[in-house]
Amino acid sequence: MGNGWTQERRDKQAERIRQSKPWEKSTGPRTEEGKAASSQNALVHGERSADAIAARKQFNDVMRSSRAIIERMKEAGREAAEAIRERRRREDKR
């Protein structure tokens, strides 16, 4: 495995966990600070709300449009530079 755990090591660890049964000893937070922290575990932050999704979509649309404008400007710059080079070539031939 990529994380350095062989199947044998995983099996041994799983057996140790089954024997110690840590889930039976869990009591949850005991201090007021711990209780306050755990009370925020299910806090809904709105990252996936309809408004947030719409804002991200709008942002992505603006970025996509900006990239397209920049590409058109680059192309126009390349064309202008080529026109200048061509004009200089013609002037040099005179």
Buried (B, 14 or more C-beta within 10 A) or exposed (E): EEEEEEEEEEEEEEEEEEEEEEEEEEEEEEEEEEEEEEEEEEEEEEEEEEEEEEEEEEEEEEEEEEEEEEEEEEEEEEEEEEEEEEEEEEEEEE
